């Protein structure tokens, strides 16, 4: 039995040696992407890790019955609002392209901003409310 365990331990150690350079490269690339966030016209931030649910009633404290922050209140919501202000009449496909994200996310964010009175929709385009 000890021979079997020693053999498996040796195999795993050899595999770790094979993978170490790849892990190191992964960490270097991850650091480079983080350093480049916010540089240039199209930042491509890596997806945020999912948060685990915490103990409690599951409410975000806003009475909506959902956990986490209100929809459209995050960084992407602010970024979309800035682009709408800079380019009144911009469409969701154009917003998604400029932000470097998928369109489907914006189909949730912009209606939330509209509900808060920050933007309005005219046809396919989105406009800031102060331009009314």
KAMO-V370296 format. One record per residue. N is the residue number from 1. PHI is phi in degrees with one decimal (* if undefined). OMEGA is omega in whole degrees, -180 to 180 (NA if undefined). D_LAST is the distance of its C-alpha to the last C-alpha in Angstrom with 1 decimal. Layout:
BEGIN
<<N & PHI & OMEGA & D_LAST> <N & PHI & OMEGA & D_LAST>>
END
This chain:
BEGIN
<<1 & * & -180 & 78.7> <2 & -62.9 & 178 & 78.3> <3 & -63.5 & 179 & 78.5> <4 & -61.6 & -180 & 75.7> <5 & -64.0 & 178 & 73.5> <6 & -62.6 & 179 & 74.4> <7 & -64.5 & 180 & 73.6> <8 & -65.2 & 178 & 70.2> <9 & -61.2 & 180 & 69.4> <10 & -65.1 & 178 & 70.4> <11 & -61.2 & 180 & 68.3> <12 & -66.3 & 179 & 65.2> <13 & -65.0 & 177 & 65.9> <14 & -65.8 & 179 & 66.2> <15 & -65.1 & 177 & 63.0> <16 & -59.5 & 178 & 61.2> <17 & -62.8 & 178 & 62.7> <18 & -67.6 & -174 & 61.3> <19 & -83.5 & -176 & 57.8> <20 & -51.5 & 179 & 57.5> <21 & -60.8 & 179 & 56.5> <22 & -68.1 & 178 & 53.7> <23 & -65.5 & 178 & 52.4> <24 & -61.3 & 178 & 52.5> <25 & -63.0 & 178 & 50.6> <26 & -56.7 & -179 & 48.0> <27 & -65.3 & 177 & 47.5> <28 & -64.5 & 180 & 47.3> <29 & -66.1 & 178 & 44.7> <30 & -61.5 & 178 & 42.7> <31 & -65.0 & 180 & 42.8> <32 & -66.0 & 178 & 41.8> <33 & -62.6 & 179 & 38.7> <34 & -63.9 & 179 & 37.7> <35 & -67.8 & -179 & 38.4> <36 & -85.2 & 179 & 36.1> <37 & -56.8 & 179 & 33.1> <38 & 88.0 & 179 & 30.3> <39 & -96.7 & 178 & 32.1> <40 & 90.3 & -175 & 30.6> <41 & -80.5 & -174 & 27.5> <42 & -126.3 & 178 & 28.3> <43 & -66.5 & 179 & 29.7> <44 & -120.4 & -179 & 31.7> <45 & -76.9 & 176 & 32.4> <46 & -67.6 & -180 & 35.2> <47 & -61.2 & 180 & 34.5> <48 & -72.3 & 177 & 34.8> <49 & -65.9 & 180 & 38.0> <50 & -71.8 & 178 & 37.7> <51 & -88.6 & 177 & 38.3> <52 & -82.4 & 178 & 41.1> <53 & -67.1 & 178 & 40.6> <54 & -107.2 & 179 & 42.1> <55 & -65.1 & 179 & 44.1> <56 & 139.3 & -176 & 42.4> <57 & -87.9 & 178 & 40.6> <58 & 81.2 & -179 & 38.1> <59 & -93.4 & 177 & 35.1> <60 & -80.3 & 179 & 32.5> <61 & 87.0 & -179 & 32.6> <62 & -102.7 & 178 & 29.2> <63 & 80.5 & -178 & 30.8> <64 & -84.7 & -179 & 29.4> <65 & 82.7 & 178 & 32.9> <66 & -113.0 & -179 & 32.0> <67 & -82.8 & 174 & 33.4> <68 & 83.3 & -178 & 31.6> <69 & -78.1 & 178 & 28.2> <70 & -62.9 & 178 & 25.2> <71 & -58.8 & 177 & 23.7> <72 & 78.8 & -177 & 21.1> <73 & -99.5 & -177 & 22.2> <74 & -88.2 & -178 & 24.5> <75 & -61.6 & -179 & 24.5> <76 & -66.3 & 177 & 23.2> <77 & -62.7 & 178 & 20.1> <78 & -65.8 & 180 & 19.4> <79 & -64.2 & 178 & 20.3> <80 & -63.8 & 179 & 18.0> <81 & -61.7 & 178 & 15.0> <82 & -61.5 & 179 & 16.2> <83 & -68.1 & 177 & 16.5> <84 & -65.0 & 179 & 13.0> <85 & -66.1 & -179 & 11.7> <86 & -76.5 & -176 & 14.5> <87 & -135.7 & 180 & 14.0> <88 & -56.8 & -179 & 10.6> <89 & 90.3 & -179 & 11.8> <90 & -65.4 & -179 & 15.0> <91 & -96.6 & 180 & 17.2> <92 & -61.5 & 177 & 19.4> <93 & -59.7 & 178 & 22.5> <94 & -68.1 & 177 & 21.2> <95 & -60.1 & -178 & 20.2> <96 & -60.7 & 180 & 23.6> <97 & -64.5 & -179 & 25.4> <98 & -67.8 & -179 & 23.9> <99 & -86.7 & -179 & 24.6> <100 & 72.4 & -180 & 28.0> <101 & -130.1 & 178 & 27.7> <102 & -76.3 & -179 & 28.0> <103 & -64.6 & -173 & 25.1> <104 & -58.4 & 178 & 26.2> <105 & -65.1 & -178 & 25.3> <106 & -70.5 & 176 & 21.6> <107 & -70.0 & 172 & 21.6> <108 & -99.8 & -175 & 22.4> <109 & -70.8 & -175 & 20.3> <110 & -65.1 & 175 & 16.8> <111 & -61.3 & 176 & 17.1> <112 & -66.5 & 177 & 18.2> <113 & -66.5 & 177 & 15.3> <114 & -65.2 & 180 & 13.1> <115 & -62.7 & 178 & 15.5> <116 & -81.3 & 178 & 15.1> <117 & 80.3 & -178 & 11.3> <118 & -90.1 & -178 & 11.0> <119 & -137.7 & 174 & 9.5> <120 & -137.6 & -179 & 8.7> <121 & -107.7 & 175 & 10.9> <122 & -127.8 & -175 & 10.9> <123 & 64.8 & 177 & 14.5> <124 & -94.9 & -175 & 16.2> <125 & -93.4 & 179 & 13.5> <126 & -112.5 & -177 & 11.5> <127 & -129.2 & 174 & 8.1> <128 & -71.3 & -178 & 7.5> <129 & -66.7 & -178 & 5.5> <130 & -67.5 & 178 & 5.5> <131 & -90.7 & -177 & 3.8> <132 & -69.4 & NA & 0.0>>
END
